[in-house]
Amino acid sequence: MPEAETRQGLKLGGLEAALREAGDRRIPPVECWDPPYCGDIGLRILRDGTWLYQESAIRRPALVKLFASVLRRDADGRHYLVTPVEKVDVAVEDAPFLAVEMEVKGKGRRQTLIFRSNVDDVFALGDAHPLRLAPQSRGGGNKPYVLVRGRLEALVARSIYYDLVDLAVAERQGGKEAVGLWSGGAFFPLPGADS
C-alpha cells in the first residue's frame, strides 16, 4: 500500500510506529510515589503548552519532556511535579498537554485514532484514553480533551478537532441517533457535530 500523508505532512504509519515504540518507553511510576509536599517553586504550564519557571519560558524541549514525565494530577485536581523525594506545585492554565497530531488507521467501527502530544506521548483513543468534551464558557461549543495517562489530559488542537468532526458518523446508541466517532472499538459521541 503506498504511503499517504496526513494533514501535518508526516507519512501515514509514522504515529502507529511511534505508538508501538511508546510501549517500550518507561514513564516513571509517579502514581506510586508519596513524597512530602515542598511548595510552589514557580512552575506553570500556559494554555498553549509553554512551560514557565518563575515566569521565564523553558526553552529546552528535553527538559520540558523530563518534567512532563514526572507530572501528576492528584485527586484534589492540582498538578504536581513528583519525584521519590519531593512534590511541588505546577499551575496549569487549561490542560497540561496538547494533542498536536493525529493519524487515522482503519475505517468505521474498526477505526483507531492515534494521537501525539506536544511532549511526544503517543496513544490511541479508546477505553484507556477516552475523549471528553467540556462546554466552553465563552462562545459556546465544546473543548475536546483526551486522557493521556493517570488524570492528565491533552487539549485537542482545533485543527485536529475539525478532523475529528469530519470523521463523525451517525450511529444508533441507546435507542437514539448519535453523531460521534469510533476508535479502538469505542464510540465517542460528539454533541453538536450534527448541527
Steps between C-alpha positions, in 0.01 A plus 500: 500500500650839409570735786256789532565827676309639794397867504814573700719353224623190683484162334199293597617225730748724680286542810404134493870409514554755777210346693669159483828656615323690780422165661874470563533854640479498875318777681611520865244348741395839641161363612684273747715770655391679818767764568456799731347815352768765451292798384480720195826571317343700214428232238212567262361355176327751275193428288723463190717233668791731588668410829618789719736507796460820701334667196786408259427254221684170519649480151669157518258236362690220676449672837128555431463131408683398818270717712196368312607143579478567876183710486200375694148625568374397840143436613489859630516616134842665544805422288839415649849409391579190701825319576556231761616772743294814426175634356461858371208693351451556128233756408321388183288753307298241309636151430862405560539359148378571148405233245686641199492217249256224406513200273202292389542124464213299352140606444161486666470291815851363443653847492775599743603861554859541614611827658835661580526763770723806503737306730502194271263274694338272241170328581192359330155638573293228666384374837840564663532844336145636468386822339323754723317808377471792743266795435682826433400794713573752224337464160325172571602173343717230652870461568633148432741329738660155483627317808874442458594320824396503863274803531698702243321621188596655169291773344438401139632767264225678307616373159491143628155552651379604153650174369310310771175665398573403137531137614169509691231250407137458602440194722211358694608516869263415785198515273590850377683636200843631601775665299848403607809308408645156546847422632639188658158333502343785702248757378543862608196728451571850373223728628422770248683328213171443321411869482 
